[in-house]
């Protein structure tokens, strides 16, 4: 293929009606074929990190990684200059894709050539494109010149995708974006390409501008807080505060004061007037996390605010007007709590004007590997490792695990496995590969239908009482681990009253 042919191919894709991800993937695939190299990556600059948006020839988890510029001197050098920068086989600078080239997954990169180029949009640095070839001398003077000649076509492809995103945002907002509204950014807060997450992001984009109350529904760890932040950022209230309230952490005696404020002398210790969270969110958004934990007495006051747009500080004589959008979230079935009388039906209907179910990780397919890639890079930098990756068997185990704790549990599994690898003596200068046994997934959830482990002849026989207590201890530990030592959440998962769970934990020796 000639330079003219690759130019024509890239320009043809520019005018074709293609989804953003497909357009950029075709771009890197065409460049990889033209230069005959092993890997090409297109990375967008997000603050202090470079985020892959399209790549060809790299490991499947690489698309979910975030490369800190300060940790990767090659990427930093490419960013700092205009034009093509080539790193020959004798370069002493570490390669950010060490262990991630698909053809040599898990192996140290042999001597090879690498070149890259910074990309600009509207006079600002947008990101970089990088190419890696395992053949020494592949990126000679001619190859570097040709990449430089393709800069305009590459930047044009990026510019088209950005314009398409802006046009979609205008259409969704009825063509009248507010002066202070932000153009919808690319989905960097949610990592994933599954149909489930794509549908969720589209739904959030549409409802963000509606001003309707939204009820986020999902299991613990699925990303309800990320959804709330995204709704706020894409709404007309983006320039105003987003106030987060964890309803599960509000003591009943202080809940009213925290939400609605109080006046001086309203109760013992109220030495001055104090605004509540609603007033702090004036003009913006109030995010009520774990709204199902609110006491009934507070639910009635919250309903009044949603109906009339008024609050009344504790101890005050007159109400105050507030202009706040409410987004609520819960991992509980509020319908069931309405039936058993612990949640008001009228408040439920007010909050759930537009319910948004968030898919659990087990329904997101290969997204688990993209998310794992982000956590791998985070722990690689945290532990000072040359490279951190998953074995093929470990990737398969992640795909098939049920993930009751969802993304939060995945983060803990990867972090724990990385620490285990170091504790077992992994050399920080080598490529560290996490194997299945380091993930401890079997200890968290046995496969369905798997036979129970038999006691060995050398193991002492236990009484039925001891076996039951050991099982109870294991169940409590797992529930606490999944809910970050939140006893109330662990009790709900185990189907127990919180006070009974504390009693049980003391009985089986988990609490003093």
KEVOGU-871977 format. One line per field, with one value per residue (C-alpha): residue number from 0; residue in three letters; x, y, z. Coordinates in Angstrom, 2 decimals, always signed. Last residue first. Example, Ala and Ser with C-alpha at 12.3 -4.5 7.8 and 13.67 -1.06 7.14 Angstrom:
BEGIN
n [1;0]
res [SER;ALA]
px [+13.67;+12.30]
py [-1.06;-4.50]
pz [+7.14;+7.80]
//
This chain:
BEGIN
n [511;510;509;508;507;506;505;504;503;502;501;500;499;498;497;496;495;494;493;492;491;490;489;488;487;486;485;484;483;482;481;480;479;478;477;476;475;474;473;472;471;470;469;468;467;466;465;464;463;462;461;460;459;458;457;456;455;454;453;452;451;450;449;448;447;446;445;444;443;442;441;440;439;438;437;436;435;434;433;432;431;430;429;428;427;426;425;424;423;422;421;420;419;418;417;416;415;414;413;412;411;410;409;408;407;406;405;404;403;402;401;400;399;398;397;396;395;394;393;392;391;390;389;388;387;386;385;384;383;382;381;380;379;378;377;376;375;374;373;372;371;370;369;368;367;366;365;364;363;362;361;360;359;358;357;356;355;354;353;352;351;350;349;348;347;346;345;344;343;342;341;340;339;338;337;336;335;334;333;332;331;330;329;328;327;326;325;324;323;322;321;320;319;318;317;316;315;314;313;312;311;310;309;308;307;306;305;304;303;302;301;300;299;298;297;296;295;294;293;292;291;290;289;288;287;286;285;284;283;282;281;280;279;278;277;276;275;274;273;272;271;270;269;268;267;266;265;264;263;262;261;260;259;258;257;256;255;254;253;252;251;250;249;248;247;246;245;244;243;242;241;240;239;238;237;236;235;234;233;232;231;230;229;228;227;226;225;224;223;222;221;220;219;218;217;216;215;214;213;212;211;210;209;208;207;206;205;204;203;202;201;200;199;198;197;196;195;194;193;192;191;190;189;188;187;186;185;184;183;182;181;180;179;178;177;176;175;174;173;172;171;170;169;168;167;166;165;164;163;162;161;160;159;158;157;156;155;154;153;152;151;150;149;148;147;146;145;144;143;142;141;140;139;138;137;136;135;134;133;132;131;130;129;128;127;126;125;124;123;122;121;120;119;118;117;116;115;114;113;112;111;110;109;108;107;106;105;104;103;102;101;100;99;98;97;96;95;94;93;92;91;90;89;88;87;86;85;84;83;82;81;80;79;78;77;76;75;74;73;72;71;70;69;68;67;66;65;64;63;62;61;60;59;58;57;56;55;54;53;52;51;50;49;48;47;46;45;44;43;42;41;40;39;38;37;36;35;34;33;32;31;30;29;28;27;26;25;24;23;22;21;20;19;18;17;16;15;14;13;12;11;10;9;8;7;6;5;4;3;2;1;0]
res [UNK;UNK;UNK;UNK;UNK;UNK;UNK;UNK;UNK;UNK;UNK;UNK;UNK;UNK;UNK;UNK;UNK;UNK;UNK;UNK;UNK;UNK;UNK;UNK;UNK;UNK;UNK;UNK;UNK;UNK;UNK;UNK;UNK;UNK;UNK;UNK;UNK;UNK;UNK;UNK;UNK;UNK;UNK;UNK;UNK;UNK;UNK;UNK;UNK;UNK;UNK;UNK;UNK;UNK;UNK;UNK;UNK;UNK;UNK;UNK;UNK;UNK;UNK;UNK;UNK;UNK;UNK;UNK;UNK;UNK;UNK;UNK;UNK;UNK;UNK;UNK;UNK;UNK;UNK;UNK;UNK;UNK;UNK;UNK;UNK;UNK;UNK;UNK;UNK;UNK;UNK;UNK;UNK;UNK;UNK;UNK;UNK;UNK;UNK;UNK;UNK;UNK;UNK;UNK;UNK;UNK;UNK;UNK;UNK;UNK;UNK;UNK;UNK;UNK;UNK;UNK;UNK;UNK;UNK;UNK;UNK;UNK;UNK;UNK;UNK;UNK;UNK;UNK;UNK;UNK;UNK;UNK;UNK;UNK;UNK;UNK;UNK;UNK;UNK;UNK;UNK;UNK;UNK;UNK;UNK;UNK;UNK;UNK;UNK;UNK;UNK;UNK;UNK;UNK;UNK;UNK;UNK;UNK;UNK;UNK;UNK;UNK;UNK;UNK;UNK;UNK;UNK;UNK;UNK;UNK;UNK;UNK;UNK;UNK;UNK;UNK;UNK;UNK;UNK;UNK;UNK;UNK;UNK;UNK;UNK;UNK;UNK;UNK;UNK;UNK;UNK;UNK;UNK;UNK;UNK;UNK;UNK;UNK;UNK;UNK;UNK;UNK;UNK;UNK;UNK;UNK;UNK;UNK;UNK;UNK;UNK;UNK;UNK;UNK;UNK;UNK;UNK;UNK;UNK;UNK;UNK;UNK;UNK;UNK;UNK;UNK;UNK;UNK;UNK;UNK;UNK;UNK;UNK;UNK;UNK;UNK;UNK;UNK;UNK;UNK;UNK;UNK;UNK;UNK;UNK;UNK;UNK;UNK;UNK;UNK;UNK;UNK;UNK;UNK;UNK;UNK;UNK;UNK;UNK;UNK;UNK;UNK;UNK;UNK;UNK;UNK;UNK;UNK;UNK;UNK;UNK;UNK;UNK;UNK;UNK;UNK;UNK;UNK;UNK;UNK;UNK;UNK;UNK;UNK;UNK;UNK;UNK;UNK;UNK;UNK;UNK;UNK;UNK;UNK;UNK;UNK;UNK;UNK;UNK;UNK;UNK;UNK;UNK;UNK;UNK;UNK;UNK;UNK;UNK;UNK;UNK;UNK;UNK;UNK;UNK;UNK;UNK;UNK;UNK;UNK;UNK;UNK;UNK;UNK;UNK;UNK;UNK;UNK;UNK;UNK;UNK;UNK;UNK;UNK;UNK;UNK;UNK;UNK;UNK;UNK;UNK;UNK;UNK;UNK;UNK;UNK;UNK;UNK;UNK;UNK;UNK;UNK;UNK;UNK;UNK;UNK;UNK;UNK;UNK;UNK;UNK;UNK;UNK;UNK;UNK;UNK;UNK;UNK;UNK;UNK;UNK;UNK;UNK;UNK;UNK;UNK;UNK;UNK;UNK;UNK;UNK;UNK;UNK;UNK;UNK;UNK;UNK;UNK;UNK;UNK;UNK;UNK;UNK;UNK;UNK;UNK;UNK;UNK;UNK;UNK;UNK;UNK;UNK;UNK;UNK;UNK;UNK;UNK;UNK;UNK;UNK;UNK;UNK;UNK;UNK;UNK;UNK;UNK;UNK;UNK;UNK;UNK;UNK;UNK;UNK;UNK;UNK;UNK;UNK;UNK;UNK;UNK;UNK;UNK;UNK;UNK;UNK;UNK;UNK;UNK;UNK;UNK;UNK;UNK;UNK;UNK;UNK;UNK;UNK;UNK;UNK;UNK;UNK;UNK;UNK;UNK;UNK;UNK;UNK;UNK;UNK;UNK;UNK;UNK;UNK;UNK;UNK;UNK;UNK;UNK;UNK;UNK;UNK;UNK;UNK;UNK;UNK;UNK;UNK;UNK;UNK;UNK;UNK;UNK;UNK;UNK;UNK;UNK;UNK;UNK;UNK;UNK;UNK;UNK;UNK;UNK;UNK;UNK;UNK;UNK;UNK;UNK;UNK;UNK;UNK;UNK;UNK;UNK;UNK;UNK;UNK;UNK]
px [-15.03;-16.12;-15.45;-15.66;-18.69;-20.94;-19.69;-20.40;-23.87;-24.68;-23.50;-25.58;-28.62;-28.29;-28.11;-31.23;-30.35;-30.91;-27.21;-27.08;-28.99;-26.65;-23.60;-25.09;-25.65;-22.20;-20.32;-16.87;-16.14;-19.39;-17.88;-15.37;-18.09;-20.23;-17.26;-16.25;-19.84;-20.18;-16.82;-17.70;-21.08;-19.46;-16.95;-19.80;-21.76;-18.72;-17.96;-21.56;-21.52;-18.41;-15.11;-12.92;-9.20;-7.45;-4.94;-7.42;-8.30;-11.63;-13.61;-14.19;-17.80;-18.65;-19.06;-22.63;-22.36;-18.76;-17.57;-17.64;-15.18;-12.61;-12.83;-12.04;-8.78;-7.16;-3.65;-4.67;-5.68;-2.24;-1.11;+1.83;+4.62;+6.89;+10.29;+11.99;+9.70;+10.94;+8.09;+8.93;+5.71;+4.91;+5.08;+2.65;+0.37;+0.22;-0.84;-3.49;-4.95;-5.16;-6.78;-9.39;-10.11;-10.78;-12.97;-14.99;-15.65;-16.67;-19.32;-19.58;-21.54;-19.03;-20.33;-16.93;-16.80;-14.98;-12.55;-11.59;-10.95;-8.64;-6.81;-6.34;-4.90;-2.46;-3.13;-0.74;+1.58;+4.64;+7.81;+6.42;+6.58;+3.82;+1.44;+2.32;+1.61;-1.42;-3.06;-2.07;-3.69;-6.80;-7.33;-6.74;-9.24;-11.90;-11.16;-11.15;-14.51;-15.97;-15.67;-19.27;-21.28;-23.96;-21.65;-20.72;-24.22;-26.33;-27.53;-31.33;-32.47;-35.83;-37.45;-40.23;-38.84;-38.33;-41.90;-43.39;-41.26;-42.18;-45.89;-45.36;-43.53;-40.79;-40.77;-44.38;-43.82;-45.24;-43.30;-40.17;-40.82;-41.18;-38.00;-36.02;-32.59;-29.37;-30.50;-29.86;-31.54;-31.07;-32.80;-32.73;-32.56;-34.17;-34.99;-37.69;-37.54;-40.16;-41.12;-41.02;-37.55;-36.62;-35.23;-34.90;-37.93;-37.60;-39.63;-39.76;-43.44;-43.75;-40.11;-39.65;-42.82;-41.70;-38.37;-40.22;-42.29;-39.19;-37.47;-40.02;-39.90;-36.17;-33.91;-32.11;-33.90;-32.12;-28.86;-27.23;-29.25;-27.52;-28.56;-28.09;-27.53;-29.26;-29.01;-27.02;-25.78;-29.38;-30.47;-27.49;-28.47;-27.85;-26.67;-27.86;-25.74;-25.16;-27.12;-25.51;-28.77;-31.55;-33.20;-31.27;-29.80;-31.60;-31.36;-30.48;-32.69;-30.65;-28.17;-30.66;-33.26;-30.77;-29.24;-31.30;-31.73;-27.96;-26.98;-24.48;-27.04;-28.28;-24.90;-25.45;-23.55;-23.90;-23.40;-22.86;-23.68;-22.00;-23.41;-26.98;-28.14;-27.39;-24.52;-22.29;-25.15;-26.19;-22.54;-21.97;-25.09;-24.05;-20.59;-22.25;-24.36;-21.27;-22.05;-20.47;-23.59;-26.38;-28.39;-31.13;-30.61;-33.79;-33.99;-35.97;-36.82;-34.80;-34.92;-31.35;-29.74;-32.49;-31.12;-27.44;-28.22;-30.13;-27.30;-24.79;-26.96;-27.43;-23.68;-23.15;-25.48;-24.25;-20.74;-17.92;-16.70;-15.06;-17.45;-15.85;-14.11;-17.31;-16.46;-17.41;-20.79;-20.25;-20.36;-23.24;-22.49;-24.03;-26.88;-27.30;-30.27;-30.54;-33.15;-30.71;-30.40;-29.80;-27.11;-25.32;-25.44;-23.93;-21.13;-20.31;-20.24;-17.89;-15.51;-15.57;-14.82;-11.91;-10.31;-10.50;-9.12;-6.22;-5.30;-5.60;-3.50;-0.80;-0.47;+2.52;+4.27;+3.71;+5.24;+8.34;+8.88;+8.54;+11.05;+13.59;+13.45;+10.78;+11.30;+14.95;+14.70;+11.64;+9.37;+7.43;+5.54;+3.41;+2.08;-0.59;-0.84;-3.33;-5.46;-2.89;-4.67;-4.57;-8.06;-7.19;-3.60;-2.01;+1.41;+3.38;+4.87;+7.61;+8.81;+11.48;+12.38;+14.74;+12.65;+9.56;+9.50;+6.97;+3.50;+1.76;+4.24;+1.87;-0.62;+1.95;+1.10;+4.22;+5.98;+3.41;+4.63;+8.19;+10.98;+13.52;+17.00;+16.63;+18.81;+16.00;+15.23;+12.77;+11.30;+9.57;+7.31;+6.24;+5.39;+7.07;+6.14;+3.54;+6.02;+8.48;+5.80;+4.73;+8.31;+8.84;+5.93;+5.19;+4.75;+2.27;+0.04;-1.23;-4.86;-5.69;-9.04;-7.93;-4.91;-7.11;-7.38;-3.62;-2.25;-2.20;-4.66;-5.73;-8.53;-9.53;-6.54;-6.46;-3.36;-3.24;-2.38;-5.56;-7.22;-4.98;-6.41;-4.49;-4.48;-2.52;-0.77;+0.82;+2.84;+4.03;+3.53;+3.45;+0.35;-1.38;-0.92;-2.04;-5.20;-6.02;-5.46;-7.92;-10.42;-10.60;-11.15;-14.07;-15.58;-15.52;-17.14;-19.91;-19.52;-21.34;-18.51;-17.01;-13.96;-13.58;-12.94;-10.31;-8.43;-8.48;-7.41;-4.48;-3.50;-3.57;-1.57;+1.13;+1.33;+0.00]
py [-9.03;-9.53;-12.36;-15.08;-17.07;-15.62;-12.06;-12.21;-13.66;-10.78;-8.20;-9.93;-9.91;-6.14;-5.63;-7.73;-10.66;-11.61;-12.20;-9.42;-7.10;-7.83;-7.09;-3.71;-2.84;-4.10;-1.96;-3.59;-2.75;-4.29;-7.27;-7.88;-7.68;-10.23;-12.56;-12.33;-12.97;-16.05;-17.45;-16.97;-18.65;-21.64;-22.00;-21.81;-24.52;-26.83;-26.31;-27.17;-30.25;-31.46;-31.40;-34.34;-33.58;-33.37;-36.14;-38.27;-35.35;-33.63;-33.60;-30.45;-29.99;-31.03;-28.28;-27.88;-24.14;-22.97;-21.99;-18.28;-16.22;-18.94;-20.06;-16.50;-16.37;-14.24;-15.55;-19.11;-17.93;-16.57;-12.95;-12.31;-9.99;-8.79;-8.49;-5.55;-5.78;-9.33;-11.46;-12.81;-14.33;-11.04;-9.24;-11.67;-11.53;-7.74;-7.95;-10.54;-8.32;-5.31;-7.38;-8.92;-5.56;-3.85;-6.74;-6.46;-2.78;-3.57;-6.12;-7.33;-10.45;-10.96;-14.18;-15.51;-16.76;-13.89;-13.41;-17.10;-16.84;-13.87;-15.83;-18.77;-16.45;-15.02;-11.53;-8.58;-6.35;-4.63;-3.00;-2.91;+0.07;-1.17;+1.76;+2.04;-1.62;-1.41;+1.31;-0.43;-3.67;-1.83;-0.26;-3.57;-5.29;-2.87;-3.80;-7.49;-7.28;-5.47;-8.83;-9.73;-7.03;-9.16;-10.45;-6.83;-5.93;-3.75;-0.39;-0.04;+3.56;+4.54;+7.72;+9.16;+6.87;+9.46;+10.74;+7.23;+6.04;+9.10;+8.34;+4.67;+5.54;+3.11;+0.75;-0.34;-3.95;-3.32;-0.09;-1.91;-4.55;-1.87;-0.21;-3.30;-2.53;-1.43;+2.18;+5.47;+8.88;+11.87;+15.03;+18.27;+21.36;+24.80;+25.61;+27.81;+28.32;+27.42;+29.60;+29.11;+27.56;+24.96;+22.47;+24.27;+24.08;+23.04;+23.97;+22.82;+21.96;+18.26;+17.17;+19.17;+17.75;+14.21;+14.82;+15.88;+12.67;+10.52;+12.13;+10.68;+7.32;+6.99;+7.12;+3.83;+3.31;+6.41;+4.48;+7.49;+10.70;+12.81;+16.47;+18.36;+22.00;+25.37;+25.20;+22.08;+23.59;+24.57;+20.95;+19.74;+21.77;+25.39;+26.09;+28.79;+29.09;+27.51;+24.33;+22.28;+21.35;+21.65;+24.29;+26.97;+28.57;+27.46;+24.12;+22.59;+20.62;+17.52;+17.42;+18.78;+16.19;+13.32;+14.21;+12.02;+9.34;+8.98;+9.58;+6.97;+4.98;+8.20;+8.85;+12.38;+13.66;+17.31;+18.25;+21.99;+24.25;+24.53;+21.17;+22.22;+22.10;+18.36;+16.33;+16.73;+16.02;+12.81;+11.70;+12.31;+10.30;+7.45;+7.34;+7.16;+4.20;+2.34;-1.39;-1.84;-2.80;-4.03;-1.69;+0.89;+4.60;+6.60;+9.79;+12.95;+14.70;+17.74;+16.29;+17.14;+14.08;+11.72;+11.37;+11.06;+8.64;+6.39;+6.43;+5.56;+2.66;+1.30;+1.30;-0.38;-3.26;-3.60;-4.15;-1.68;-0.87;+1.64;+4.20;+7.49;+7.90;+7.92;+10.78;+14.22;+15.77;+19.43;+21.30;+23.57;+27.14;+28.74;+26.28;+23.94;+24.62;+22.05;+19.94;+18.75;+15.28;+16.77;+19.10;+16.24;+14.10;+17.00;+17.36;+13.65;+13.83;+16.82;+14.84;+11.86;+14.15;+15.80;+12.43;+11.41;+14.83;+14.44;+11.15;+12.65;+15.69;+13.55;+11.22;+13.13;+12.79;+9.03;+8.98;+10.89;+8.48;+5.50;+7.03;+7.78;+4.19;+2.66;-1.03;-0.85;-3.69;-5.84;-5.99;-2.96;-0.62;+2.37;+5.19;+7.85;+10.71;+12.93;+16.05;+18.84;+22.10;+24.31;+23.39;+19.68;+18.47;+15.02;+14.03;+11.49;+8.11;+5.73;+2.41;+0.02;-3.32;-5.16;-7.89;-6.99;-9.01;-11.82;-11.86;-11.53;-11.80;-11.72;-9.61;-6.96;-6.28;-7.55;-4.19;-1.81;+1.31;+0.75;+1.63;+4.26;+2.88;+3.18;+0.66;-0.58;+2.89;+5.29;+7.55;+10.91;+12.23;+15.85;+18.30;+17.73;+17.25;+14.52;+12.15;+12.63;+11.94;+8.78;+7.55;+8.59;+6.48;+6.98;+10.78;+10.38;+8.09;+5.42;+4.49;+0.90;-0.36;-0.76;-2.76;-5.57;-7.31;-7.44;-5.18;-5.69;-2.95;-0.04;+2.48;+4.95;+4.36;+6.86;+8.95;+10.28;+13.55;+15.32;+13.12;+12.97;+10.61;+7.55;+5.93;+2.68;+0.71;-2.70;-5.33;-3.28;-3.67;+0.12;-0.01;-2.83;-1.17;+2.18;+0.62;-1.12;+2.10;+4.00;+1.15;+1.13;+4.90;+4.69;+1.63;+3.26;+6.44;+4.63;+4.94;+6.95;+7.19;+10.59;+10.16;+6.48;+7.44;+9.95;+7.23;+4.90;+7.68;+8.62;+4.94;+4.68;+7.87;+6.65;+3.43;+0.00]
pz [+71.28;+67.72;+65.25;+67.91;+66.76;+69.45;+68.98;+65.24;+65.96;+68.30;+65.74;+63.06;+65.33;+65.80;+62.03;+61.37;+59.18;+55.54;+54.87;+52.28;+54.57;+57.47;+55.30;+54.36;+58.02;+59.00;+56.47;+56.60;+52.94;+51.66;+49.83;+52.62;+55.26;+53.42;+52.96;+56.62;+57.75;+55.52;+56.67;+60.34;+59.83;+58.11;+60.94;+63.46;+61.64;+61.45;+65.15;+66.14;+63.91;+65.75;+63.94;+62.88;+62.99;+59.61;+58.85;+56.98;+54.79;+55.13;+51.93;+49.97;+48.95;+45.43;+42.86;+41.64;+41.15;+41.30;+44.80;+45.53;+47.53;+48.21;+44.59;+43.47;+45.41;+42.67;+43.34;+42.38;+38.90;+37.99;+38.06;+35.75;+36.89;+34.08;+35.74;+37.46;+40.51;+41.07;+42.43;+45.87;+47.16;+48.91;+45.56;+43.93;+46.95;+46.71;+43.07;+43.95;+46.68;+44.35;+41.58;+43.92;+45.60;+42.28;+41.15;+44.37;+43.73;+40.15;+41.19;+44.81;+43.81;+40.99;+39.32;+38.19;+34.60;+32.90;+35.79;+35.63;+31.89;+32.43;+35.13;+32.75;+30.07;+32.63;+33.90;+33.69;+35.70;+34.23;+35.57;+39.08;+41.45;+43.75;+43.17;+39.48;+38.80;+41.09;+38.99;+35.74;+36.92;+38.14;+34.72;+32.98;+35.28;+34.08;+30.48;+31.41;+33.22;+30.22;+28.44;+29.22;+31.01;+32.67;+35.45;+36.24;+37.36;+35.05;+36.41;+36.52;+35.91;+37.43;+36.03;+38.17;+40.86;+43.57;+43.62;+43.38;+46.28;+48.31;+47.90;+48.82;+52.03;+53.00;+56.00;+55.53;+54.48;+51.01;+50.53;+51.64;+48.98;+46.32;+47.59;+46.59;+47.99;+46.29;+46.40;+44.67;+44.63;+42.32;+43.47;+41.49;+43.67;+43.56;+47.17;+48.74;+52.50;+55.09;+58.07;+61.83;+62.16;+64.80;+62.30;+59.00;+56.77;+53.17;+50.13;+46.49;+46.96;+46.08;+46.34;+49.53;+51.05;+50.23;+51.97;+55.11;+55.12;+54.45;+57.43;+59.86;+58.08;+58.70;+55.60;+54.83;+51.50;+50.17;+49.94;+48.23;+48.11;+45.44;+45.62;+42.36;+41.53;+41.85;+45.63;+46.64;+49.91;+50.68;+50.37;+52.40;+55.44;+56.42;+59.98;+62.34;+65.46;+68.88;+68.13;+70.93;+72.64;+70.11;+67.91;+69.81;+66.69;+63.57;+61.82;+58.45;+56.04;+55.24;+58.11;+60.67;+59.73;+59.79;+63.17;+65.53;+62.88;+62.54;+58.88;+57.58;+55.58;+53.96;+52.35;+51.06;+48.01;+47.01;+43.36;+43.19;+40.21;+36.80;+35.65;+36.44;+32.82;+32.94;+31.49;+34.57;+36.95;+35.23;+35.03;+38.72;+39.59;+37.30;+38.87;+42.30;+41.16;+39.99;+40.24;+43.70;+45.64;+43.44;+41.29;+41.02;+40.36;+40.99;+38.93;+39.69;+36.40;+35.26;+31.70;+30.65;+32.21;+30.98;+27.44;+28.33;+31.16;+28.77;+26.23;+28.93;+30.13;+26.60;+26.02;+29.40;+28.55;+24.95;+26.24;+25.48;+28.95;+31.26;+32.71;+33.76;+30.41;+28.37;+26.06;+27.25;+26.74;+25.83;+29.10;+29.95;+30.98;+27.91;+27.97;+25.02;+22.82;+20.02;+21.81;+24.45;+22.89;+19.47;+20.76;+22.54;+19.41;+17.45;+20.01;+19.81;+16.01;+16.21;+18.43;+16.08;+13.15;+15.00;+15.77;+12.11;+11.07;+13.50;+11.81;+8.31;+9.26;+10.87;+7.87;+6.48;+9.84;+9.75;+6.25;+7.40;+10.30;+7.97;+5.53;+8.25;+9.47;+11.63;+10.95;+12.00;+14.48;+13.86;+16.90;+15.70;+18.03;+16.95;+19.13;+18.58;+21.04;+22.84;+22.39;+22.81;+22.17;+19.06;+17.93;+18.14;+18.46;+18.16;+19.50;+17.47;+18.19;+17.25;+18.62;+17.38;+18.91;+21.21;+22.75;+24.81;+28.01;+27.66;+29.17;+25.84;+22.95;+19.97;+21.94;+22.93;+26.61;+28.40;+28.05;+26.57;+28.42;+27.10;+29.52;+28.33;+27.63;+23.87;+21.97;+19.74;+18.45;+19.99;+17.28;+17.78;+15.03;+15.12;+17.87;+21.21;+24.84;+24.35;+22.69;+25.56;+28.18;+26.38;+26.38;+30.01;+31.34;+35.03;+34.84;+31.99;+34.03;+31.63;+32.25;+31.37;+30.07;+26.46;+27.63;+29.00;+25.61;+25.05;+22.29;+18.51;+17.58;+19.72;+20.13;+22.87;+25.16;+28.05;+28.68;+32.22;+33.96;+32.91;+30.31;+27.21;+24.61;+23.41;+19.97;+19.97;+17.21;+17.67;+15.77;+12.83;+9.07;+8.58;+6.37;+8.25;+11.65;+10.27;+8.80;+12.09;+14.05;+11.84;+11.59;+15.39;+15.38;+12.98;+14.71;+18.16;+16.83;+14.93;+11.15;+8.48;+5.93;+5.13;+7.36;+6.46;+2.85;+4.00;+5.87;+2.86;+0.47;+2.69;+2.97;-0.84;-1.39;+1.00;-0.98;+0.00]
//
